[in-house]
Amino acid sequence: GLINCGISPEGRKFHPHVTLGRVKGRVDKGWWKGVLNAKLPRFPLIPVREIILYQSRLHPDGAEYIPLERYNLE
């Protein structure tokens, strides 16, 4: 769909993931309530074979992603 908007696809293989959250500093509770109550768009169903929990360490030259746990769903 983004190709129709003039955005060309990336050359690397797609690895779907979900970032649950990244917060810098303090966030008031009202902001979180807005996030939790937000109406989400409908997405197509995607088969999920495993969940990997990562820790991200931010460095000046980019992020480092460290797998902490793997959960096989098959």
Short mmCIF file of the C-alpha atoms (twelve columns), coordinates in Angstrom:
data_MODEL
# 
_entry.id   MODEL 
# 
loop_
_atom_site.group_PDB 
_atom_site.id 
_atom_site.type_symbol 
_atom_site.label_atom_id 
_atom_site.label_alt_id 
_atom_site.label_comp_id 
_atom_site.label_asym_id 
_atom_site.label_seq_id 
_atom_site.Cartn_x 
_atom_site.Cartn_y 
_atom_site.Cartn_z 
_atom_site.pdbx_PDB_model_num 
ATOM 1  C CA . GLY A 1  0.000  0.000   0.000  1 
ATOM 2  C CA . LEU A 2  2.868  2.409   0.661  1 
ATOM 3  C CA . ILE A 3  4.220  1.939   -2.864 1 
ATOM 4  C CA . ASN A 4  1.108  3.795   -4.073 1 
ATOM 5  C CA . CYS A 5  2.208  6.711   -1.854 1 
ATOM 6  C CA . GLY A 6  5.639  6.858   -3.478 1 
ATOM 7  C CA . ILE A 7  7.506  4.960   -0.733 1 
ATOM 8  C CA . SER A 8  9.721  2.239   -2.191 1 
ATOM 9  C CA . PRO A 9  10.096 -1.105  -0.406 1 
ATOM 10 C CA . GLU A 10 13.208 -1.951  1.598  1 
ATOM 11 C CA . GLY A 11 15.698 -4.419  0.160  1 
ATOM 12 C CA . ARG A 12 16.033 -6.450  3.352  1 
ATOM 13 C CA . LYS A 13 13.771 -9.375  4.297  1 
ATOM 14 C CA . PHE A 14 10.741 -8.426  6.395  1 
ATOM 15 C CA . HIS A 15 10.768 -9.702  9.995  1 
ATOM 16 C CA . PRO A 16 7.498  -8.681  11.655 1 
ATOM 17 C CA . HIS A 17 7.763  -7.568  15.268 1 
ATOM 18 C CA . VAL A 18 5.900  -5.576  17.860 1 
ATOM 19 C CA . THR A 19 7.587  -3.013  20.082 1 
ATOM 20 C CA . LEU A 20 5.512  -2.941  23.248 1 
ATOM 21 C CA . GLY A 21 7.011  0.251   24.493 1 
ATOM 22 C CA . ARG A 22 9.991  2.471   24.864 1 
ATOM 23 C CA . VAL A 23 9.736  5.323   27.319 1 
ATOM 24 C CA . LYS A 24 12.399 7.902   28.028 1 
ATOM 25 C CA . GLY A 25 11.941 9.715   31.303 1 
ATOM 26 C CA . ARG A 26 8.705  9.972   33.248 1 
ATOM 27 C CA . VAL A 27 5.274  9.681   31.646 1 
ATOM 28 C CA . ASP A 28 2.122  10.679  33.497 1 
ATOM 29 C CA . LYS A 29 -0.671 8.128   34.016 1 
ATOM 30 C CA . GLY A 30 -3.068 10.079  31.792 1 
ATOM 31 C CA . TRP A 31 -0.833 9.449   28.784 1 
ATOM 32 C CA . TRP A 32 -0.845 5.688   29.421 1 
ATOM 33 C CA . LYS A 33 -4.643 5.660   29.743 1 
ATOM 34 C CA . GLY A 34 -4.889 7.329   26.344 1 
ATOM 35 C CA . VAL A 35 -2.596 4.697   24.827 1 
ATOM 36 C CA . LEU A 36 -4.521 1.821   26.387 1 
ATOM 37 C CA . ASN A 37 -7.890 3.221   25.276 1 
ATOM 38 C CA . ALA A 38 -6.803 4.067   21.726 1 
ATOM 39 C CA . LYS A 39 -8.843 2.492   18.952 1 
ATOM 40 C CA . LEU A 40 -6.546 0.284   16.895 1 
ATOM 41 C CA . PRO A 41 -6.905 -0.320  13.171 1 
ATOM 42 C CA . ARG A 42 -7.888 -3.790  11.943 1 
ATOM 43 C CA . PHE A 43 -4.957 -5.842  10.748 1 
ATOM 44 C CA . PRO A 44 -4.963 -9.076  8.754  1 
ATOM 45 C CA . LEU A 45 -4.286 -12.287 10.666 1 
ATOM 46 C CA . ILE A 46 -0.625 -13.319 10.677 1 
ATOM 47 C CA . PRO A 47 0.643  -16.703 11.872 1 
ATOM 48 C CA . VAL A 48 2.976  -16.324 14.864 1 
ATOM 49 C CA . ARG A 49 5.440  -19.173 15.437 1 
ATOM 50 C CA . GLU A 50 7.464  -17.748 18.302 1 
ATOM 51 C CA . ILE A 51 7.798  -14.736 20.560 1 
ATOM 52 C CA . ILE A 52 11.248 -13.365 21.409 1 
ATOM 53 C CA . LEU A 53 11.637 -10.940 24.299 1 
ATOM 54 C CA . TYR A 54 14.512 -8.520  23.607 1 
ATOM 55 C CA . GLN A 55 16.345 -5.985  25.673 1 
ATOM 56 C CA . SER A 56 17.468 -2.984  23.651 1 
ATOM 57 C CA . ARG A 57 20.588 -1.079  24.595 1 
ATOM 58 C CA . LEU A 58 20.902 2.255   22.876 1 
ATOM 59 C CA . HIS A 59 24.376 3.301   21.747 1 
ATOM 60 C CA . PRO A 60 25.523 6.390   19.810 1 
ATOM 61 C CA . ASP A 61 25.982 4.278   16.662 1 
ATOM 62 C CA . GLY A 62 22.602 2.497   16.955 1 
ATOM 63 C CA . ALA A 63 20.652 0.052   19.073 1 
ATOM 64 C CA . GLU A 64 21.865 -3.365  20.234 1 
ATOM 65 C CA . TYR A 65 19.117 -5.979  20.602 1 
ATOM 66 C CA . ILE A 66 19.779 -8.793  23.088 1 
ATOM 67 C CA . PRO A 67 17.403 -11.800 23.116 1 
ATOM 68 C CA . LEU A 68 16.368 -12.553 26.715 1 
ATOM 69 C CA . GLU A 69 13.748 -15.298 26.255 1 
ATOM 70 C CA . ARG A 70 12.257 -17.285 23.354 1 
ATOM 71 C CA . TYR A 71 8.753  -18.746 23.451 1 
ATOM 72 C CA . ASN A 72 7.911  -21.385 20.830 1 
ATOM 73 C CA . LEU A 73 4.194  -21.337 19.968 1 
ATOM 74 C CA . GLU A 74 4.082  -24.366 17.662 1 
# 
